[in-house]
Amino acid sequence: EDPLVNGVACGVKTSLYNIDSGDWEKYFEPFYLSGYDGEHFIEYFSMDYLRNEEKIKKIKLLLDNTPPKVYVHIDEPQYVGNHTYVSDETIFSMKGNDGHGSGLALMEYRIDMSSWMEYQMPFDISEEGLHNLEYRGWDNVKNVSPQWSHSVAVDLTPPVSKIIPGDPHYVFGDYDSILVAPETPITIDAHDSLSSNVRSGVEMLYYRINQGAWAMVYDSTVVFSLFGEEGRYIVDYRAEDHVENIEQTNSQIFILNAIPPVARIISPEDSTLVNGIISIIGTAWHKYFGWYKVEYGKGFEPNQWIVIKPETTTPVTEDLLTEWNTQGIPDGVYTIRLVVSDLLNRISEDRVVVAIGKPEFVFEIPGFSKPEGVEVDEFTNIYVANTLERELKKHDSFGNLLDSIEVGQKPNDVAIDVAGNIYMTVYGDTVYKYGAEGNLLHKFIGFKDPKGITVDPSQNIYVTDTKNNRIVKLNPKGQILLEITDAELHHPEGMALDDSRNIYTCNRTKSSVRVYSAEGDLLLAFGEYGTGPGQFDSPMAVDVDRNGSIYVCDRNNNRIQVFDGWGNPLMQFGTEGSAPGEFNCPEGICLDEHGNIYVADRNNDRIQKFSIPFFGVGATIGMTSFADGVKLEIFEAVNVPNPFNPLRGNTRIRVVLSKDADIAILIYTLTGKLVHKEEFFAVAGINEIVWDGRNDLGELVNNGVYNLVVKAKSGSEQARRFNKIAVVK
């Protein structure tokens, strides 16, 4: 405008300006200041129509064409994947600046295209699912920033984990508890399922055992095993996702068991001759028992097994496993196998080798007059109580007469001590003792029809005082050391001792056999009147082999019955008649150290000798094979159980030979260091020793695999066999 001065003003003709000292331009209308952000200077003046010019004026302006910058900060928990994953506890905050501009005026945000909201304080997003967060800022000159956006996934659902036992394992109930072994892998596996189309994924697993410290694993899977004492373990576990959603703690009960099942055949023992229906006695047991089965196969190493008893889920401890009917099975060597499984399907087995058949007739010694007793000395000389002739006869091992002793009374039974002295019971009240040359040494009186007699290695004398219904033990001088009487002991006849000096007798009128301890306590009684297996009609004599098998003269049934140490029938042989192998009221029996059987066949006036059958090279069952021309071979060198834990029990090393031989069993480490050695004389057939897992210094050997070397020598022949023994403690 042109100010009025002294009442005079001609008016503004024009106004001029320049920007940043540029060219002067006439001002016609408002204009925009453009260019770079920052300081700019505008000079301007006006003139009137008389060309009066005002003084040039200058103004400084700050140009701000740049919008502010705005940032969103996302606190923890968050996880960046294909989206930014957060929880409802994640805090969003905004910051911004306008640099050197006019200054930040306000910030705005909106979620999922909702109305814009001015940012005033940090916020969260509480609804689970995928969300689009948009935000912007304004400066003081109304410059607005671009609309930035963030894809946000709100995850409010924790992952889910489960525990998966590997093999072996067994689940009780509805996963109430799980039985496992130390080698069982236990897997905890977690997954994060979609919820509202969102999952941030598993970040870590936690687990602990029996309230111990938590173990953290940055993975969705962890595998571990339980070690330590057997028993109950509680495993707690849970999973966490990437935005700290943690599932509730889960718990699973485990039962740790490291002991394999027990498989043990007690009867029949290895190297037993059997026939008929036999009882297989043993143990099939485990704390967590599964099943057992019993099978048999032909030979020492069967390639085919035939079921005797199918899988059975009832455990057995030192009792009847099953009965085996061998009738109709060809004579020969067979292996019986007991297989036991626990609930973890861990298998243990035990085997015994037996033979099906009957003792073979060898020869007879005829010419006696109602012989009632027979005994054999260490040289296999045969002593016979020739009853009606009132004499004792001595024959060599081939049956040739060597000597006779006139007794003057009817002898009942005969026994030989370690010095070769001869003991006889006679009808009446007397027991006679003769020297090895037949000279009378002593008379022991005070009996009433003594029948059975035997002598222990200390020369103590055991007599069945039949009509006094008692058993008497005398010292060598005739003093009574032990007297056995009980209400069921009635007319005892026959007398035998085992290696533990347990006492065996026949309870004739009660049709039974009774076994007493060395102290006189009743251990076993079995039998009843009848003609079937295990039944008797006037049992008269008894003997015991080194395996504990009991041989009984079943007089009026004209047979010999053989039983295991529990009184279960193993075999029988004989029938009424006079042919070889037939009997007419047998009353005496004994066995020699080779397992040969001698029977006083009373009413056939003879002694019969039987041997254990020979079923081919290397398949002798019994004590000794006298087969000539047999090549020395080791048919088997194995240990059972294998592997074995010496902390739990021993292993039995079984060696099967074709003939008698000197044996060396050597156990080496894999590097060749000898840890154990045993040497002994072994017989043809099956031989066993027990190894307790200790070296020759008495120390337990370490876990591992060991070389088993078996060497055999017979004369100039030698044989060797190798195998492996595994020790696992």
Steps between C-alpha positions, in 0.01 A plus 500: 500500500605869455481672836330844517758765585378854561186398338671394181532136359515421129471119546718191455596448143690168543674265748817309424664204676780255455573163659845424623648808315358382174344715234244758605152405408180698507252376752165428342354232729597272795772256415645182640846471635659193351841346484710336757404476861673747722560877518379725225508885476241717328579868421217730402399867457222708336490829295218744444397670182747779560779239518549545862670170616488372846804361670567129412379262767627148565337199666646158587279197458558131585361274229370159621375271228610174671252298707610369839628147556303273730611169652322221682698317767381149592606377843557139600364249463519508125629274230559591140416237247268529206316741730595684811364275775397652830285419799239706679773603741711653224511883523504720188643848530546774238775753451555760232707800400489773235871549466567871437146557391214675666470238768285195571146599570330161559514128427209279406438127468221268412447123505331310223367809315325640807486873569826682550589553861745751630787332674522615857639200691627146433238246406453127446297283266298249696303315236662182370549484128661683211484882515617787279644787701521831311655819634601851386614842627428871437734792536408853592460610139263212427752284322373145553718194482421201283280239661727228624360158581607195698359149472453392862401148608367483852557151642324424826503118481786297653646202316411143588759237592479126538733232628573200280682195638710303255563129510506315721208630704168388640203722585295429811136602482428825321860612524476487879863395495748376241751222553837570336856371497821707523539471123147623429506837317243742639395777262324822592353656188313830479305676228326838478165464335325773300264706709318782323741432213796583722784296647838637597660156528671307780804671641603266780416201714540459873519171685607377841523166675372440851465870583861571405628804314326588176694422186442744212536392139469755220322264267159348449632148567725349766602138550641358823511180706459422866800379694551420865332280751207293392161628601254782448591821318277802438582704190350852489508679166358802318556705185532873433442682172691798360280755675525341845172315503576205730281196525402359835744245641433141399614201702563138410593216734767260378615177661864422427603137497838371387471137604434245225250223570608183678496181297624192682425134439559314825380159391580304300866588525747487216606148406183333627343195340120531486194324368126504546332811637748718685460817701708798398572697816652845510461871532346738248475829683536873483362783710326613183434161352383457143488135401695179476498203269670161496624333183719212394711423199711212379873501571728742679428798276149452360408686183132440565307530825182317593272653760451313826317783672386807304542855627358521850456818701522351850848511655649195670758492779674167561188311408340311213548675167331231297481127441663347195364184350797332332302195397517457127811719464792301354784421737788743477646824629270801537535853628230648720475878481325731746436847355388778733395853407421795720257776411784678317543199270846437640570132450690260722533133435642188657573168340567149616601206288332169576464167330180310444545129540559225752814356656653228285550149626873419524518157662364287779665295771281193558517225755396674817234394744263789562755786501365804687788746512771621264787750526798604285837623624732758343649231274147402384523167676149375567391383847180297529299400808412144396222469751384138505859370472589714805807640332653807339647463154753730334531521120720706276363763261448231235304269730775256583489363856787625713408402854222404736440541872296253699276705726296231673190718490289631217654829378267779394721778372865588457714816509869578442696778672796700368744249646332208328338369817175311446180557698197271494157498657354159572163365601490515878664770711854545366711712266833343400823677408767312307842606386586527133644148516182355646604485865230582756582825676190585700141415577249774575192373677176642637300508179181328393527371143733775367473529123662794316855610575752754374821664625615862467860612427560530878405132538184585688243227448134560404250218554125461448390321815193370325281348768596771750373754244809715523818608323822487703834670440798341676857612531772248400494362855127437492389788719170656397545850358152552360166324525214590266146403587173655398140392480516441124825300503375142482714199410776702329709302252784612280754766586698757299687828556563789264805727501340718769442189716126531466342165582273310259285201590202303373192501721392158378158454657409862429604467133713810516853638509616729780798733502653643818770757557833406659345624826195277464243757384251385241574670166284310255246222482343375181314203361180307561371155434433418136647406165526837329803728480596613850296222661648196673418150612759407766795728423805315636825679411623844403814670367591852390724607211728802506233713329261431786278263303335238720487134386239279668442123480121475461493133604150378429463716189820333367660821389752767584370855530722807485403836651648846518595657832141617551349157452376559145524200266779511242487151357428137572617176351428132544196278494414160644694215346833326484643631176777763500359824633207324667462447874339273752481684833818709490620589851842659467652781293823697479686723254869519424695819437438470125123492539460127435207344685510167685176330604456204735229315304394289800260242366694463174805413716728737317669841488434712189729780389372790288682790340388841382441478122744648250319698228786557260832679509499788744152427624568299812253562779622397841836471666741340257511348154725205435454515123826396336643680202311823566675812377546773761270788415351795685145518372395797708662770712240753610398690810147560628384765561690709249533793549500473878520740794740369769332731751179304449628147460744263335527362149529129427764399246393181325747279314380197300767244414510195279715312756666537838777761500700746706347844458636852533254789495667835439337842493689785334439868437475598135858627525620156606539539877411186694249578775385153611605139458356168615630149436324173573431153370179486296294206390343431166174684464403812693724671753430829675688743718384824655679832448420788733646772276818538706861481389757276665566772759137489609414835343187558293593545136391809310204519267584381151542202271750227588644214299413152627757236404442133583786254453461123528770232507465123502823310451655636181171655382427868547200717422417866542185712482436875523207717600414841648380591849333838557510656848241774561463645851 
